[in-house]
Amino acid sequence: MNIRSLLFASVMLAVAPLAWAHGSADDAKQKEKAKQDPYAVQGSGPHKFAELKGHEKGYLTLEDVEPNSWLAGNFARCDENKDGRLVEAEYDACQPMR
């Protein structure tokens, strides 16, 4: 091994814990955000309509579903009457097979 390879390996070993610690800080921020607003952090999987932010209005908007990457990406397809509002019946009909 030459000196450059050894130096590179040493630097990488020294920096690795910092990268791991940064990920842990992001996880902590997500958990804290979820405590403050449980609807703010949603996965991309299917949820019950009543578990989604905005459901209390009786419909969901694209802004409401942004935390759910699958639903945000499929909102236009799910909004059958194209009114910009996703009601529970439209949401249920649009869910992927479970």
N, C-alpha and C positions, 0 to 999 in steps of 0.2 A: 504494500500500500504506500502511496506517496503522501506527502505532508498535506496536500490539498484535500485528499479524501478523508484523512484523519481530522482535519480542521472542520470540514463540512459535517462529518458525523458528530463531532463534539457540539457544534452549534445546534444541530437538530435535536440532540438529546437535551440540551439546555432549554430549548424553546418549547418542546412538546408539553411540559406541564402547564405552561402559560395558555396554550391553545385549549387544553382540557378545562382549565379554570374558567376561561371565557364562556365555554358552552354551559358550564354549571351556573354561571351568572345569568345567562339567558333563560335557563330553566327556572331559576328562582323568580325572575321577572314575570314569566308566564304564570307561575303559580300564584304570585301576588296579584296579578291582574285578574285571575280567575276568582280569587277571594273577593275582590272589589265588585266585579261584574261577572257572575257565572256564565252569562250568555256571550261574553266577549271572546271566549276561547272555545271554539267548537272544532271538532274533528271534521274530516271530510266524509265520514260514513253516514249512513242513514240515521236519522233521529226521529223521534215522535214529534209531530207538529207542535205540541205544547211545550217541548223542550227548546224550541228555537226562539231567539230574540225577535220580538215583534209580534209574536203569535197573539198577544193579548188584544191587539187591534182587530183580530179576525182574519188578517192577511199578512203576508210578508212582502217586503220590497227587496230590490236587489241590494240596497244598502244594508238591510237587516241580515241578509244571508252571506255577505262577504266573508265572514269568518269560516264558513263552510265551503271549501274550495270546490267540491263536486257540485253542490247546489248553485253556487255563484256561476260556475261554468255552464250549467245546464238551465239556468233560470229562464231564458227566452224560450227554450223548447218546452219547459214545464208550464209556462204561462199560456195555457191553451187559448184564452180569449184575448190575449195581447193587450191587457189593460195595465200592465206594469205592477200588478198585484197577484200574488200567489195565494189562493185560498186553500183551505185544508183539503178539499176534494182534488184540486189540481196537484197539490203536493203529494197526496197519497197515490194518485195515478201515475206519477212520474218517478216514484222510487225504484231504484234498481232491484232486481231479484235478490232475495235474501236466502 
